[in-house]
């Protein structure tokens, strides 16, 4: 925003801005407006019940169908669309925004480690007339300055899928990443009643999803005394690196019984490493996300399972949460869109796309 040249002009503009915010900002239903930037932020923060975690399926019934208008613009700062998971997240966001008649814009980055580029995109989005910001941060705190500034201007902030934020007033829409890791460990335990050695292929160490999935998996393995985690290494979400690392792990520990990969892209690399050792069908392979190729691999018998997320639902639910906030409705701090196991028993129910 450009600087105003005269104090009188500044005072007039500030007066107009306060009047506009009083008329159309997100404020608690039935509450009186508060003047000043800190008051505006407090009003928005009070709409978010930070301690509440509510399944998305329960929210529409309690809050009603969200509504939008042509003068509302939602901006989504996502990650690299070369990872098709984020493409599905984007698709859910854009389809819901279009359905509800609001303007929308997506800002993506070049690769999974582009933290600085994502911050630049977020700053750009914040200056393009966005009524609300939605984001899938690469780093848990990487966009906090943008979120804080947006909330201070009474602009809702909704975080989709990764890096559940700690900035008061933000809403998280997605699954529990620790639970995803625990689910994978529990699933392996059911498939290996006699126990055995297991290994994990980690995502980027700067990613909250990677850290939390890893923590959850290790906690899950620890619950099962007959499982032993013998190797865990980062492949930084890269399929080729995952193949190389898994191959080395199998050479060092040829009796590994199961791999957990923190995303399906890396699981494809692990699958190739298992095949090269002639161990397909003998070593369990559990991925994460539920991308279409992973489901094809499960049908072919080259992957055992994936802990599937619901990115299309998450993207759409983020739009709904933003519009509920703009309408002055109270929203839980965590809109839960849980992950679930897809394996040979139910893979046929998900022939295309992602839920």
Secondary structure, DSSP 8 states (H G I E B T S, - for coil): ----SSHHHHHHHHHHHHHHHHHHS---TT-----SHHHHHHHHHTTEEEEEEEEHHHHHHHH------TT-EEEEEEEETTSHHHHHHHHHHHHHHHHTT-EEEEEEESSTT-HHHHHHHHHHHHTS--SEEEE--SSTTTTHHHHHHHHHTT-EEEEESSS---STT-EEEE--HHHHHHHHHHHHHHH-TT-EEEEEEE--TT-HHHHHHHHHHHHHHHH-TTEEEEEEEE-TT-HHHHHHHHHHHHHH-TTEEEEEESSHHHHHHHHHHHHHTT-BTTBEEEEEE--HHHHHHHHHTS--EEEE--HHHHHHHHHHHHHHHHTT--EEEEEE---EEEETTTGGG--SS--
